[in-house]
């Protein structure tokens, strides 16, 4: 019922030339992958080139961040309208690297989500606990705070247009993956919050991706969990072979 999503977050990797070469190689892979949606998130400088190279294919292009204002004196920032102009359909919001490197808050995440929705973009909203929080038994408290503040004021119709990514911070770029059961438990918790906050059908429809050291050799077990609706992948999305294997994850 929920179409899975395989999304590659390229972070601060790839020039325009490298981006175009990659997108051209994965066009047939994405076009053949009727079982899932395929998204790539290049750096800002390569977004327009990625969108041009992806035109007419099943590949969707996401930005890795946005500002909430339409325009203004915000040196170094990019608006949601500019992302649309560059050909983006999606935008990653609240990635833990932005929360930790740039001090991004849940309130800012919320403003960005609303701005993205208003511009017709699909926000991929990231939530996830740090290792110390998990060890103190605070995972659910952290996820609930990020969910409630980050998505505050959304209507059920708004909520049905977003994607959530559960990314435990201790699993990102560390090679340490949450077990499929741990990930599924967090997803179940998030879906329960969605049910309380937005309603039954919205909770059933929301896609919750897992992110954190997903690789071709562990994606099958993760995707076998009913609660896991796809993956947001960093490192393993950078190489064509590996990204192809992720898109074509083992299916029953
Ligand atoms: C990410 O960047 O969202 C991520 C999950 O990275 P990695 O797959 O490298 O852990």
py3Dmol code that shows the C-alpha trace and the ligand (Angstrom):
import py3Dmol

protein = """\
ATOM      1  CA  UNK A   1       0.000   0.000   0.000  1.00  0.00           C
ATOM      2  CA  UNK A   2       2.843   2.426   0.874  1.00  0.00           C
ATOM      3  CA  UNK A   3       5.216   2.683  -2.069  1.00  0.00           C
ATOM      4  CA  UNK A   4       8.777   2.348  -0.769  1.00  0.00           C
ATOM      5  CA  UNK A   5      11.306   5.135  -1.303  1.00  0.00           C
ATOM      6  CA  UNK A   6      15.034   4.699  -1.825  1.00  0.00           C
ATOM      7  CA  UNK A   7      16.737   8.062  -1.412  1.00  0.00           C
ATOM      8  CA  UNK A   8      20.433   8.882  -1.705  1.00  0.00           C
ATOM      9  CA  UNK A   9      21.733  11.770   0.388  1.00  0.00           C
ATOM     10  CA  UNK A  10      24.983  12.813  -1.251  1.00  0.00           C
ATOM     11  CA  UNK A  11      25.878  15.345   1.435  1.00  0.00           C
ATOM     12  CA  UNK A  12      28.923  17.439   0.359  1.00  0.00           C
ATOM     13  CA  UNK A  13      30.020  15.061  -2.404  1.00  0.00           C
ATOM     14  CA  UNK A  14      29.996  15.240  -6.216  1.00  0.00           C
ATOM     15  CA  UNK A  15      30.669  17.976  -8.730  1.00  0.00           C
ATOM     16  CA  UNK A  16      28.175  18.854 -11.460  1.00  0.00           C
ATOM     17  CA  UNK A  17      29.986  16.582 -13.909  1.00  0.00           C
ATOM     18  CA  UNK A  18      30.007  13.662 -11.470  1.00  0.00           C
ATOM     19  CA  UNK A  19      26.330  14.225 -10.720  1.00  0.00           C
ATOM     20  CA  UNK A  20      25.277  14.188 -14.367  1.00  0.00           C
ATOM     21  CA  UNK A  21      27.331  11.043 -15.069  1.00  0.00           C
ATOM     22  CA  UNK A  22      25.723   9.297 -12.085  1.00  0.00           C
ATOM     23  CA  UNK A  23      22.163  10.312 -12.990  1.00  0.00           C
ATOM     24  CA  UNK A  24      22.634   9.190 -16.587  1.00  0.00           C
ATOM     25  CA  UNK A  25      23.817   5.774 -15.385  1.00  0.00           C
ATOM     26  CA  UNK A  26      20.952   5.221 -12.968  1.00  0.00           C
ATOM     27  CA  UNK A  27      18.141   6.447 -15.270  1.00  0.00           C
ATOM     28  CA  UNK A  28      17.411   2.907 -16.575  1.00  0.00           C
ATOM     29  CA  UNK A  29      17.695   1.478 -13.059  1.00  0.00           C
ATOM     30  CA  UNK A  30      15.083   3.915 -11.749  1.00  0.00           C
ATOM     31  CA  UNK A  31      12.850   3.464 -14.765  1.00  0.00           C
ATOM     32  CA  UNK A  32      12.849  -0.320 -14.258  1.00  0.00           C
ATOM     33  CA  UNK A  33      12.213  -0.026 -10.521  1.00  0.00           C
ATOM     34  CA  UNK A  34       8.433   0.075 -10.477  1.00  0.00           C
ATOM     35  CA  UNK A  35       8.488  -1.244  -6.903  1.00  0.00           C
ATOM     36  CA  UNK A  36       9.945   1.943  -5.388  1.00  0.00           C
ATOM     37  CA  UNK A  37      10.481   5.667  -5.838  1.00  0.00           C
ATOM     38  CA  UNK A  38      14.070   6.716  -6.475  1.00  0.00           C
ATOM     39  CA  UNK A  39      15.357  10.042  -5.165  1.00  0.00           C
ATOM     40  CA  UNK A  40      18.831  11.584  -5.241  1.00  0.00           C
ATOM     41  CA  UNK A  41      19.864  14.574  -3.136  1.00  0.00           C
ATOM     42  CA  UNK A  42      22.953  16.216  -4.647  1.00  0.00           C
ATOM     43  CA  UNK A  43      24.568  19.354  -3.201  1.00  0.00           C
ATOM     44  CA  UNK A  44      22.959  22.696  -4.140  1.00  0.00           C
ATOM     45  CA  UNK A  45      25.439  23.418  -6.927  1.00  0.00           C
ATOM     46  CA  UNK A  46      24.458  20.271  -8.834  1.00  0.00           C
ATOM     47  CA  UNK A  47      20.661  20.338  -8.339  1.00  0.00           C
ATOM     48  CA  UNK A  48      19.716  21.976 -11.628  1.00  0.00           C
ATOM     49  CA  UNK A  49      22.081  19.735 -13.593  1.00  0.00           C
ATOM     50  CA  UNK A  50      20.730  16.649 -11.792  1.00  0.00           C
ATOM     51  CA  UNK A  51      17.141  17.657 -12.567  1.00  0.00           C
ATOM     52  CA  UNK A  52      18.001  18.277 -16.226  1.00  0.00           C
ATOM     53  CA  UNK A  53      19.758  14.911 -16.484  1.00  0.00           C
ATOM     54  CA  UNK A  54      16.823  13.179 -14.761  1.00  0.00           C
ATOM     55  CA  UNK A  55      14.108  14.837 -16.878  1.00  0.00           C
ATOM     56  CA  UNK A  56      11.732  12.271 -18.394  1.00  0.00           C
ATOM     57  CA  UNK A  57      12.953   9.508 -16.060  1.00  0.00           C
ATOM     58  CA  UNK A  58      11.630   8.135 -12.772  1.00  0.00           C
ATOM     59  CA  UNK A  59      14.417   9.822 -10.797  1.00  0.00           C
ATOM     60  CA  UNK A  60      13.322  12.582  -8.440  1.00  0.00           C
ATOM     61  CA  UNK A  61      15.690  15.254  -7.169  1.00  0.00           C
ATOM     62  CA  UNK A  62      15.837  16.456  -3.561  1.00  0.00           C
ATOM     63  CA  UNK A  63      17.737  19.294  -1.936  1.00  0.00           C
ATOM     64  CA  UNK A  64      19.435  18.713   1.406  1.00  0.00           C
ATOM     65  CA  UNK A  65      18.118  21.850   3.126  1.00  0.00           C
ATOM     66  CA  UNK A  66      16.117  25.028   2.545  1.00  0.00           C
ATOM     67  CA  UNK A  67      15.265  28.346   4.188  1.00  0.00           C
ATOM     68  CA  UNK A  68      11.718  29.131   5.340  1.00  0.00           C
ATOM     69  CA  UNK A  69      11.504  32.623   3.849  1.00  0.00           C
ATOM     70  CA  UNK A  70      10.554  33.135   0.220  1.00  0.00           C
ATOM     71  CA  UNK A  71      13.460  35.555  -0.231  1.00  0.00           C
ATOM     72  CA  UNK A  72      15.444  37.993   1.875  1.00  0.00           C
ATOM     73  CA  UNK A  73      18.739  38.892   3.465  1.00  0.00           C
ATOM     74  CA  UNK A  74      19.892  35.361   4.335  1.00  0.00           C
ATOM     75  CA  UNK A  75      23.431  35.024   3.072  1.00  0.00           C
ATOM     76  CA  UNK A  76      24.223  31.496   1.982  1.00  0.00           C
ATOM     77  CA  UNK A  77      20.653  30.232   2.195  1.00  0.00           C
ATOM     78  CA  UNK A  78      18.349  28.892  -0.520  1.00  0.00           C
ATOM     79  CA  UNK A  79      14.563  29.282  -0.646  1.00  0.00           C
ATOM     80  CA  UNK A  80      12.025  26.608  -1.494  1.00  0.00           C
ATOM     81  CA  UNK A  81      11.028  28.578  -4.613  1.00  0.00           C
ATOM     82  CA  UNK A  82      14.641  28.471  -5.783  1.00  0.00           C
ATOM     83  CA  UNK A  83      14.661  24.712  -5.245  1.00  0.00           C
ATOM     84  CA  UNK A  84      11.531  24.377  -7.369  1.00  0.00           C
ATOM     85  CA  UNK A  85      13.161  26.577  -9.973  1.00  0.00           C
ATOM     86  CA  UNK A  86      16.180  24.233 -10.017  1.00  0.00           C
ATOM     87  CA  UNK A  87      13.884  21.247 -10.641  1.00  0.00           C
ATOM     88  CA  UNK A  88      13.609  19.756  -7.149  1.00  0.00           C
ATOM     89  CA  UNK A  89      10.509  17.875  -6.042  1.00  0.00           C
ATOM     90  CA  UNK A  90      11.716  16.967  -2.535  1.00  0.00           C
ATOM     91  CA  UNK A  91      13.803  18.516   0.229  1.00  0.00           C
ATOM     92  CA  UNK A  92      15.492  16.853   3.203  1.00  0.00           C
ATOM     93  CA  UNK A  93      14.758  18.809   6.378  1.00  0.00           C
ATOM     94  CA  UNK A  94      16.259  18.473   9.851  1.00  0.00           C
ATOM     95  CA  UNK A  95      19.043  16.042   8.987  1.00  0.00           C
ATOM     96  CA  UNK A  96      21.048  15.362  12.144  1.00  0.00           C
ATOM     97  CA  UNK A  97      24.186  16.812  10.535  1.00  0.00           C
ATOM     98  CA  UNK A  98      22.371  20.122  10.155  1.00  0.00           C
ATOM     99  CA  UNK A  99      20.937  19.892  13.660  1.00  0.00           C
ATOM    100  CA  UNK A 100      24.406  19.279  15.080  1.00  0.00           C
ATOM    101  CA  UNK A 101      26.714  21.192  12.692  1.00  0.00           C
ATOM    102  CA  UNK A 102      24.452  24.234  12.356  1.00  0.00           C
ATOM    103  CA  UNK A 103      22.379  24.136  15.537  1.00  0.00           C
ATOM    104  CA  UNK A 104      19.146  23.685  13.603  1.00  0.00           C
ATOM    105  CA  UNK A 105      16.201  23.539  16.020  1.00  0.00           C
ATOM    106  CA  UNK A 106      12.837  21.779  15.875  1.00  0.00           C
ATOM    107  CA  UNK A 107      11.188  25.195  15.505  1.00  0.00           C
ATOM    108  CA  UNK A 108      13.311  25.908  12.421  1.00  0.00           C
ATOM    109  CA  UNK A 109      12.542  22.442  11.084  1.00  0.00           C
ATOM    110  CA  UNK A 110       8.858  23.267  11.482  1.00  0.00           C
ATOM    111  CA  UNK A 111       9.151  26.542   9.556  1.00  0.00           C
ATOM    112  CA  UNK A 112      11.076  24.784   6.792  1.00  0.00           C
ATOM    113  CA  UNK A 113       8.509  21.980   6.535  1.00  0.00           C
ATOM    114  CA  UNK A 114       5.701  24.525   6.161  1.00  0.00           C
ATOM    115  CA  UNK A 115       7.656  26.514   3.580  1.00  0.00           C
ATOM    116  CA  UNK A 116       8.416  23.369   1.588  1.00  0.00           C
ATOM    117  CA  UNK A 117       4.765  22.315   1.596  1.00  0.00           C
ATOM    118  CA  UNK A 118       3.651  25.794   0.560  1.00  0.00           C
ATOM    119  CA  UNK A 119       6.060  25.633  -2.387  1.00  0.00           C
ATOM    120  CA  UNK A 120       4.758  22.224  -3.473  1.00  0.00           C
ATOM    121  CA  UNK A 121       7.865  20.319  -2.392  1.00  0.00           C
ATOM    122  CA  UNK A 122       7.769  17.029  -0.488  1.00  0.00           C
ATOM    123  CA  UNK A 123       9.666  17.422   2.781  1.00  0.00           C
ATOM    124  CA  UNK A 124      11.682  14.418   3.970  1.00  0.00           C
ATOM    125  CA  UNK A 125      11.726  15.191   7.674  1.00  0.00           C
ATOM    126  CA  UNK A 126      14.530  13.566   9.680  1.00  0.00           C
ATOM    127  CA  UNK A 127      14.244  12.573  13.325  1.00  0.00           C
ATOM    128  CA  UNK A 128      16.497  10.428  15.478  1.00  0.00           C
ATOM    129  CA  UNK A 129      18.102  10.053  18.866  1.00  0.00           C
ATOM    130  CA  UNK A 130      21.751  10.290  19.877  1.00  0.00           C
ATOM    131  CA  UNK A 131      23.565   7.326  21.420  1.00  0.00           C
ATOM    132  CA  UNK A 132      23.553   8.823  24.937  1.00  0.00           C
ATOM    133  CA  UNK A 133      19.806   9.398  24.663  1.00  0.00           C
ATOM    134  CA  UNK A 134      19.193   5.789  23.599  1.00  0.00           C
ATOM    135  CA  UNK A 135      21.392   4.527  26.436  1.00  0.00           C
ATOM    136  CA  UNK A 136      19.431   6.601  28.952  1.00  0.00           C
ATOM    137  CA  UNK A 137      16.168   5.085  27.623  1.00  0.00           C
ATOM    138  CA  UNK A 138      15.075   8.421  26.150  1.00  0.00           C
ATOM    139  CA  UNK A 139      14.625   7.400  22.517  1.00  0.00           C
ATOM    140  CA  UNK A 140      10.848   7.737  22.501  1.00  0.00           C
ATOM    141  CA  UNK A 141      10.912  11.025  24.407  1.00  0.00           C
ATOM    142  CA  UNK A 142      13.367  12.485  21.866  1.00  0.00           C
ATOM    143  CA  UNK A 143      11.420  11.202  18.864  1.00  0.00           C
ATOM    144  CA  UNK A 144       8.164  12.506  20.278  1.00  0.00           C
ATOM    145  CA  UNK A 145       9.629  15.985  20.858  1.00  0.00           C
ATOM    146  CA  UNK A 146      11.077  16.156  17.335  1.00  0.00           C
ATOM    147  CA  UNK A 147       7.825  14.855  15.834  1.00  0.00           C
ATOM    148  CA  UNK A 148       5.499  17.175  17.738  1.00  0.00           C
ATOM    149  CA  UNK A 149       7.577  20.349  17.398  1.00  0.00           C
ATOM    150  CA  UNK A 150       8.837  19.685  13.890  1.00  0.00           C
ATOM    151  CA  UNK A 151       5.358  18.953  12.549  1.00  0.00           C
ATOM    152  CA  UNK A 152       3.368  21.368  14.738  1.00  0.00           C
ATOM    153  CA  UNK A 153       0.458  23.079  13.029  1.00  0.00           C
ATOM    154  CA  UNK A 154       0.303  20.719  10.056  1.00  0.00           C
ATOM    155  CA  UNK A 155      -3.160  19.614   8.974  1.00  0.00           C
ATOM    156  CA  UNK A 156      -3.805  15.917   8.256  1.00  0.00           C
ATOM    157  CA  UNK A 157      -3.730  16.856   4.540  1.00  0.00           C
ATOM    158  CA  UNK A 158      -0.290  18.488   4.989  1.00  0.00           C
ATOM    159  CA  UNK A 159       0.944  15.476   6.929  1.00  0.00           C
ATOM    160  CA  UNK A 160      -0.095  13.110   4.165  1.00  0.00           C
ATOM    161  CA  UNK A 161       2.284  14.979   1.825  1.00  0.00           C
ATOM    162  CA  UNK A 162       5.453  14.468   3.871  1.00  0.00           C
ATOM    163  CA  UNK A 163       7.936  11.618   4.267  1.00  0.00           C
ATOM    164  CA  UNK A 164       9.588  10.890   7.624  1.00  0.00           C
ATOM    165  CA  UNK A 165      13.108   9.500   7.958  1.00  0.00           C
ATOM    166  CA  UNK A 166      14.053   7.809  11.217  1.00  0.00           C
ATOM    167  CA  UNK A 167      17.817   8.170  11.470  1.00  0.00           C
ATOM    168  CA  UNK A 168      19.392   7.240  14.803  1.00  0.00           C
ATOM    169  CA  UNK A 169      22.365   9.606  15.015  1.00  0.00           C
ATOM    170  CA  UNK A 170      24.668   6.863  16.305  1.00  0.00           C
ATOM    171  CA  UNK A 171      24.076   4.876  13.095  1.00  0.00           C
ATOM    172  CA  UNK A 172      24.805   7.643  10.567  1.00  0.00           C
ATOM    173  CA  UNK A 173      28.119   7.183   8.803  1.00  0.00           C
ATOM    174  CA  UNK A 174      29.389   4.919  11.579  1.00  0.00           C
ATOM    175  CA  UNK A 175      28.884   1.507  10.006  1.00  0.00           C
ATOM    176  CA  UNK A 176      26.717   0.688  13.006  1.00  0.00           C
ATOM    177  CA  UNK A 177      23.167  -0.048  11.831  1.00  0.00           C
ATOM    178  CA  UNK A 178      20.122  -0.339  14.033  1.00  0.00           C
ATOM    179  CA  UNK A 179      18.883  -3.919  13.918  1.00  0.00           C
ATOM    180  CA  UNK A 180      15.785  -4.276  11.738  1.00  0.00           C
ATOM    181  CA  UNK A 181      13.778  -4.896  14.927  1.00  0.00           C
ATOM    182  CA  UNK A 182      15.099  -1.737  16.627  1.00  0.00           C
ATOM    183  CA  UNK A 183      14.316   0.334  13.553  1.00  0.00           C
ATOM    184  CA  UNK A 184      10.853  -1.202  13.233  1.00  0.00           C
ATOM    185  CA  UNK A 185      10.129  -0.446  16.900  1.00  0.00           C
ATOM    186  CA  UNK A 186      10.989   3.232  16.401  1.00  0.00           C
ATOM    187  CA  UNK A 187       8.915   3.348  13.211  1.00  0.00           C
ATOM    188  CA  UNK A 188       5.965   1.783  15.032  1.00  0.00           C
ATOM    189  CA  UNK A 189       6.280   4.416  17.734  1.00  0.00           C
ATOM    190  CA  UNK A 190       6.351   7.223  15.146  1.00  0.00           C
ATOM    191  CA  UNK A 191       3.344   5.763  13.330  1.00  0.00           C
ATOM    192  CA  UNK A 192       1.515   5.658  16.666  1.00  0.00           C
ATOM    193  CA  UNK A 193       2.238   9.367  17.163  1.00  0.00           C
ATOM    194  CA  UNK A 194       0.962  10.014  13.646  1.00  0.00           C
ATOM    195  CA  UNK A 195      -2.253   8.149  14.498  1.00  0.00           C
ATOM    196  CA  UNK A 196      -2.818  10.239  17.625  1.00  0.00           C
ATOM    197  CA  UNK A 197      -1.930  13.541  16.014  1.00  0.00           C
ATOM    198  CA  UNK A 198      -3.282  13.210  12.463  1.00  0.00           C
ATOM    199  CA  UNK A 199      -5.613  10.184  12.229  1.00  0.00           C
ATOM    200  CA  UNK A 200      -5.744   6.542  11.226  1.00  0.00           C
ATOM    201  CA  UNK A 201      -5.550   6.808   7.453  1.00  0.00           C
ATOM    202  CA  UNK A 202      -2.758   9.404   7.596  1.00  0.00           C
ATOM    203  CA  UNK A 203      -0.779   7.106   9.948  1.00  0.00           C
ATOM    204  CA  UNK A 204      -1.295   4.135   7.637  1.00  0.00           C
ATOM    205  CA  UNK A 205      -0.245   6.164   4.606  1.00  0.00           C
ATOM    206  CA  UNK A 206       2.850   7.942   5.928  1.00  0.00           C
ATOM    207  CA  UNK A 207       6.130   6.604   4.571  1.00  0.00           C
ATOM    208  CA  UNK A 208       8.793   6.220   7.257  1.00  0.00           C
ATOM    209  CA  UNK A 209      12.281   5.608   5.874  1.00  0.00           C
ATOM    210  CA  UNK A 210      15.160   4.216   7.894  1.00  0.00           C
ATOM    211  CA  UNK A 211      18.586   5.835   7.635  1.00  0.00           C
ATOM    212  CA  UNK A 212      21.896   4.932   9.221  1.00  0.00           C
ATOM    213  CA  UNK A 213      24.625   2.863   7.554  1.00  0.00           C
ATOM    214  CA  UNK A 214      22.238   1.172   5.129  1.00  0.00           C
ATOM    215  CA  UNK A 215      24.233  -0.923   2.650  1.00  0.00           C
ATOM    216  CA  UNK A 216      23.405  -3.425  -0.094  1.00  0.00           C
ATOM    217  CA  UNK A 217      24.067  -6.269   2.357  1.00  0.00           C
ATOM    218  CA  UNK A 218      21.718  -5.090   5.104  1.00  0.00           C
ATOM    219  CA  UNK A 219      18.893  -3.393   3.193  1.00  0.00           C
ATOM    220  CA  UNK A 220      17.051  -6.674   2.539  1.00  0.00           C
ATOM    221  CA  UNK A 221      16.591  -7.409   6.236  1.00  0.00           C
ATOM    222  CA  UNK A 222      15.534  -3.829   6.942  1.00  0.00           C
ATOM    223  CA  UNK A 223      13.032  -3.721   4.092  1.00  0.00           C
ATOM    224  CA  UNK A 224      11.589  -7.071   5.185  1.00  0.00           C
ATOM    225  CA  UNK A 225      10.133  -5.233   8.186  1.00  0.00           C
ATOM    226  CA  UNK A 226       6.590  -4.164   7.412  1.00  0.00           C
ATOM    227  CA  UNK A 227       7.108  -0.894   9.283  1.00  0.00           C
ATOM    228  CA  UNK A 228      10.073   0.194   7.142  1.00  0.00           C
ATOM    229  CA  UNK A 229       8.988   1.985   3.979  1.00  0.00           C
ATOM    230  CA  UNK A 230      12.347   2.684   2.440  1.00  0.00           C
ATOM    231  CA  UNK A 231      15.810   4.005   3.155  1.00  0.00           C
ATOM    232  CA  UNK A 232      17.624   7.324   3.274  1.00  0.00           C
ATOM    233  CA  UNK A 233      21.192   6.403   2.449  1.00  0.00           C
ATOM    234  CA  UNK A 234      24.384   8.432   2.668  1.00  0.00           C
ATOM    235  CA  UNK A 235      27.697   6.677   1.989  1.00  0.00           C
ATOM    236  CA  UNK A 236      26.338   3.704   0.065  1.00  0.00           C
ATOM    237  CA  UNK A 237      24.387   5.951  -2.309  1.00  0.00           C
ATOM    238  CA  UNK A 238      27.508   7.511  -3.797  1.00  0.00           C
ATOM    239  CA  UNK A 239      28.551   4.684  -6.092  1.00  0.00           C
ATOM    240  CA  UNK A 240      26.405   3.595  -9.032  1.00  0.00           C
ATOM    241  CA  UNK A 241      26.775  -0.151  -8.321  1.00  0.00           C
ATOM    242  CA  UNK A 242      25.925   0.191  -4.684  1.00  0.00           C
ATOM    243  CA  UNK A 243      22.985   2.563  -5.287  1.00  0.00           C
ATOM    244  CA  UNK A 244      21.678   0.195  -7.970  1.00  0.00           C
ATOM    245  CA  UNK A 245      21.816  -2.688  -5.489  1.00  0.00           C
ATOM    246  CA  UNK A 246      19.952  -0.587  -2.925  1.00  0.00           C
ATOM    247  CA  UNK A 247      17.200   0.295  -5.395  1.00  0.00           C
ATOM    248  CA  UNK A 248      16.939  -3.386  -6.344  1.00  0.00           C
ATOM    249  CA  UNK A 249      16.910  -4.548  -2.727  1.00  0.00           C
ATOM    250  CA  UNK A 250      15.977  -8.216  -2.205  1.00  0.00           C
ATOM    251  CA  UNK A 251      12.228  -8.678  -2.379  1.00  0.00           C
ATOM    252  CA  UNK A 252      10.142 -11.779  -1.737  1.00  0.00           C
TER     253      UNK A 252
END
"""
ligand_1 = """\
10
LIG
C 22.366 9.962 5.890
O 23.148 10.751 5.424
O 21.190 10.298 6.021
C 22.846 8.622 6.266
C 21.990 7.783 6.773
O 24.169 8.358 6.048
P 24.867 6.877 6.037
O 24.011 6.009 5.171
O 26.228 7.102 5.461
O 24.894 6.400 7.447
"""
view = py3Dmol.view(width=600, height=400)
view.addModel(protein, "pdb")
view.setStyle({"model": 0}, {"cartoon": {"style": "trace"}})
view.addModel(ligand_1, "xyz")
view.setStyle({"model": 1}, {"stick": {}})
view.zoomTo()
view.show()
